[in-house]
Amino acid sequence: MIGQLAVSWDNIGKRFGQTVAVDGVSLDIDAGSFFGIVGPNGAGKTTLLRMTTGLLRPDTGSVTVAGIDVWSDPVEAKRRFGVVPDDPRLFDRLTGRELLSFLGELRNLDPETTRERGGALLRLLDLNDAADSIVADYSLGMTKKIAIAAALLHDPKVVFLDEPFAGVDPVARQVLEQILRRHTERGGTVVFSDHAMDVVERLCDNLMLIDHGTVRAAGNTAEITGGRRLQDVFVELVGAHVTDEGDLRWLGSSSD
């Protein structure tokens, strides 16, 4: 996949009133990458992903996914990617199995292909027992898992995930990691945001660190960390507010 781009951001930006959410990001992601986006709350991660996946129109710049401009040809672009937002909104009056079948029809997949892929995803994500329960009755972790199954069903070239592991138990997390790794090993690309630095450091060969809408660092994970923990590099680049101990002198001073 050398030389092929999965995602290309060209001066993409977004402002909400006087607040700059994303400040002219320009960056390319190679096909086959496991790419992480990290940053503090309010850094612009979700806004960037929403502009990339056609959920929020940028004020400036452009974005292409698998060679297709997302905003000039959204239908073709969406054939090439899957997306799991931070708060997935699904057709939750359908059962898990019905949801995947319906989405297969929307994607113009052959019914047999949908059954085969859907069955495999339900089994791998440990959703078989809940496959015939309506999605509205799913827990947060189960909802995340069925949303990921929906995003992978049409075998997209690029998968975008906004905090995919939040609310997911450790066993399911390991399965999800294995599925996403398999996707990249077959030439697909995974782009996800997360606050868990250890997860990003373990999974991602490349990453971007964003703060106040501005890219503070981007590139190969090992080169960015330089043998240090990603957590330490993150704090150094973004900065951390250390509270004066005097502000908390009352803490722990209560007597029985």
C-alpha positions as CSV (number, residue, x, y, z in Angstrom):
1,M,0.0,0.0,0.0
2,I,3.1,2.2,-0.2
3,G,2.4,5.5,-1.8
4,Q,-1.4,5.3,-1.4
5,L,-3.2,7.7,0.9
6,A,-6.1,6.6,3.0
7,V,-6.9,10.1,4.3
8,S,-5.7,13.6,3.3
9,W,-6.6,16.7,5.2
10,D,-5.8,19.9,3.4
11,N,-6.1,23.0,5.6
12,I,-9.3,21.8,7.1
13,G,-10.7,24.1,9.8
14,K,-13.8,24.8,11.8
15,R,-14.8,27.7,14.1
16,F,-17.8,27.9,16.4
17,G,-18.3,31.6,17.0
18,Q,-15.0,33.0,18.4
19,T,-13.8,29.5,19.3
20,V,-11.4,27.8,16.8
21,A,-12.2,24.1,17.1
22,V,-9.8,22.9,14.3
23,D,-7.2,25.3,13.0
24,G,-6.2,24.5,9.4
25,V,-5.1,20.9,9.8
26,S,-3.0,19.5,6.9
27,L,-1.9,15.9,7.1
28,D,-1.8,12.7,5.2
29,I,-2.4,9.1,6.4
30,D,-1.0,6.3,4.5
31,A,-3.1,3.3,3.6
32,G,-2.6,0.4,5.9
33,S,-1.9,2.6,8.9
34,F,-3.3,2.1,12.4
35,F,-3.5,5.9,13.2
36,G,-4.4,7.4,16.5
37,I,-5.6,10.9,17.4
38,V,-4.9,12.0,20.9
39,G,-5.5,15.2,22.8
40,P,-7.2,16.7,25.9
41,N,-11.0,17.3,26.1
42,G,-12.0,20.0,23.7
43,A,-8.9,19.6,21.6
44,G,-10.8,19.2,18.3
45,K,-10.6,15.4,17.9
46,T,-14.3,14.8,17.5
47,T,-14.8,17.9,15.3
48,L,-12.0,16.7,13.0
49,L,-13.5,13.2,12.7
50,R,-17.0,14.6,12.0
51,M,-15.7,16.8,9.2
52,T,-13.8,13.9,7.8
53,T,-16.8,11.6,7.7
54,G,-19.4,14.1,6.3
55,L,-21.2,14.8,9.6
56,L,-20.0,18.4,10.0
57,R,-19.2,20.7,7.1
58,P,-15.7,22.4,7.4
59,D,-15.3,26.2,7.2
60,T,-12.1,25.9,5.3
61,G,-10.1,23.2,3.4
62,S,-10.9,19.8,2.1
63,V,-10.6,16.2,3.0
64,T,-10.3,13.1,0.8
65,V,-10.8,9.5,1.9
66,A,-9.4,6.7,-0.3
67,G,-8.9,9.3,-3.0
68,I,-12.5,10.7,-2.9
69,D,-13.3,14.2,-1.8
70,V,-15.8,13.7,1.1
71,W,-17.7,16.9,0.5
72,S,-17.9,17.1,-3.3
73,D,-18.7,13.4,-3.7
74,P,-20.1,12.2,-0.3
75,V,-22.0,9.2,-1.6
76,E,-18.9,7.6,-3.2
77,A,-16.7,8.6,-0.3
78,K,-19.1,6.9,2.2
79,R,-18.9,3.6,0.2
80,R,-15.2,3.6,1.1
81,F,-15.3,4.1,4.9
82,G,-17.1,3.0,8.0
83,V,-17.6,5.2,11.0
84,V,-18.4,4.7,14.7
85,P,-19.2,8.1,16.4
86,D,-18.5,8.6,20.1
87,D,-22.3,8.3,20.7
88,P,-23.6,5.9,18.1
89,R,-27.2,6.6,17.0
90,L,-28.6,3.4,15.6
91,F,-32.0,2.0,14.4
92,D,-32.5,0.8,18.0
93,R,-35.9,-0.7,17.5
94,L,-34.4,-3.4,15.3
95,T,-32.6,-6.4,16.7
96,G,-28.9,-6.7,16.3
97,R,-29.3,-9.2,13.5
98,E,-32.0,-7.1,11.8
99,L,-29.8,-4.0,12.0
100,L,-27.0,-5.6,10.2
101,S,-29.4,-7.1,7.6
102,F,-30.9,-3.7,7.0
103,L,-27.5,-2.0,6.7
104,G,-26.4,-4.7,4.2
105,E,-29.4,-3.7,2.0
106,L,-28.5,-0.1,2.3
107,R,-25.0,-0.9,1.2
108,N,-26.3,-3.0,-1.7
109,L,-24.6,-6.1,-0.4
110,D,-25.7,-9.5,-1.5
111,P,-28.0,-11.0,1.2
112,E,-25.9,-14.1,1.5
113,T,-22.8,-11.9,2.0
114,T,-24.6,-9.9,4.7
115,R,-25.7,-13.1,6.5
116,E,-22.1,-14.5,6.4
117,R,-20.4,-11.3,7.5
118,G,-23.0,-10.4,10.0
119,G,-23.0,-13.8,11.6
120,A,-19.2,-13.7,11.9
121,L,-19.2,-10.3,13.4
122,L,-21.9,-11.2,15.9
123,R,-20.0,-14.3,16.9
124,L,-16.6,-12.6,17.2
125,L,-18.0,-9.7,19.2
126,D,-19.8,-12.0,21.5
127,L,-23.3,-10.7,20.5
128,N,-24.8,-14.0,19.4
129,D,-27.0,-14.3,22.5
130,A,-28.2,-10.7,22.0
131,A,-28.6,-10.9,18.2
132,D,-32.4,-11.3,18.4
133,S,-32.8,-8.6,21.1
134,I,-33.6,-5.0,20.1
135,V,-30.6,-2.7,20.2
136,A,-32.5,-0.3,22.6
137,D,-32.0,-2.9,25.3
138,Y,-28.3,-3.2,24.8
139,S,-25.8,-2.0,27.3
140,L,-23.3,0.8,26.3
141,G,-20.6,-1.8,25.6
142,M,-22.9,-3.9,23.5
143,T,-24.1,-0.8,21.6
144,K,-20.5,0.1,20.8
145,K,-19.9,-3.5,19.6
146,I,-22.9,-3.6,17.3
147,A,-22.0,-0.1,16.0
148,I,-18.5,-1.4,15.2
149,A,-20.0,-4.5,13.4
150,A,-22.2,-2.1,11.4
151,A,-19.1,0.0,10.4
152,L,-17.2,-3.1,9.3
153,L,-20.0,-4.9,7.5
154,H,-19.3,-3.5,4.0
155,D,-15.5,-4.1,4.3
156,P,-14.5,-0.4,4.1
157,K,-11.1,0.8,3.1
158,V,-10.9,3.1,6.1
159,V,-12.6,2.8,9.5
160,F,-13.0,5.9,11.7
161,L,-13.8,5.4,15.4
162,D,-14.3,8.0,18.1
163,E,-13.3,6.6,21.5
164,P,-14.2,3.0,20.4
165,F,-13.1,1.3,23.6
166,A,-15.0,3.5,26.1
167,G,-17.5,1.4,28.0
168,V,-16.2,-1.9,26.5
169,D,-15.1,-4.7,28.8
170,P,-11.4,-5.9,28.6
171,V,-12.3,-9.2,26.8
172,A,-14.3,-7.4,24.2
173,R,-11.6,-4.8,23.9
174,Q,-9.0,-7.4,23.1
175,V,-11.3,-8.9,20.4
176,L,-11.9,-5.5,18.9
177,E,-8.2,-4.8,18.8
178,Q,-7.6,-8.1,17.0
179,I,-10.4,-7.4,14.5
180,L,-9.0,-3.9,13.8
181,R,-5.4,-5.2,13.5
182,R,-6.6,-7.8,11.0
183,H,-8.2,-5.0,9.0
184,T,-4.9,-3.1,8.7
185,E,-2.9,-6.3,8.0
186,R,-5.2,-6.8,4.9
187,G,-4.4,-3.3,3.7
188,G,-7.3,-1.4,5.4
189,T,-6.8,1.7,7.5
190,V,-8.0,2.4,11.1
191,V,-8.2,6.0,12.4
192,F,-9.4,6.4,15.9
193,S,-9.3,8.9,18.8
194,D,-8.9,7.8,22.4
195,H,-7.9,9.2,25.8
196,A,-6.1,6.0,26.8
197,M,-2.5,6.7,26.0
198,D,-1.4,3.1,26.6
199,V,-4.0,1.8,24.0
200,V,-2.8,4.3,21.4
201,E,0.8,3.6,22.1
202,R,0.3,-0.1,21.8
203,L,-1.9,-0.2,18.7
204,C,-0.9,2.8,16.6
205,D,2.1,2.9,14.2
206,N,1.4,6.6,13.6
207,L,-0.4,9.3,15.5
208,M,-1.4,12.9,15.8
209,L,-1.4,14.9,19.0
210,I,-3.9,17.8,18.8
211,D,-4.5,20.6,21.3
212,H,-6.9,23.6,20.9
213,G,-7.4,22.6,17.3
214,T,-3.7,22.7,16.4
215,V,-1.5,19.7,15.6
216,R,1.3,19.7,18.2
217,A,3.0,16.5,16.9
218,A,2.4,14.0,14.1
219,G,4.2,11.1,12.6
220,N,5.6,7.7,13.6
221,T,4.7,6.7,17.1
222,A,8.1,5.4,18.0
223,E,9.8,8.6,16.7
224,I,7.4,10.8,18.6
225,T,7.8,9.0,21.9
226,G,11.6,8.4,21.5
227,G,11.6,5.6,24.1
228,R,9.5,7.6,26.5
229,R,5.9,6.9,27.5
230,L,3.3,8.6,25.3
231,Q,1.7,9.9,28.4
232,D,4.8,11.8,29.3
233,V,5.2,13.2,25.8
234,F,1.6,14.3,25.8
235,V,1.8,16.1,29.1
236,E,5.0,17.9,28.0
237,L,3.6,19.1,24.7
238,V,0.1,20.0,25.9
239,G,1.1,21.2,29.4
240,A,-0.6,20.3,32.6
241,H,-1.9,22.5,35.4
242,V,-0.4,21.5,38.7
243,T,-2.5,22.7,41.6
244,D,-0.7,24.5,44.4
245,E,-0.9,22.3,47.5
246,G,-2.1,25.3,49.4
247,D,-5.3,25.3,47.3
248,L,-6.1,21.9,48.8
249,R,-4.9,22.3,52.3
250,W,-8.4,21.5,53.5
251,L,-8.4,18.1,51.9
252,G,-8.2,15.3,54.4
253,S,-8.3,17.8,57.3
254,S,-11.8,16.7,58.5
255,S,-11.8,15.1,61.9
256,D,-14.3,12.5,63.2
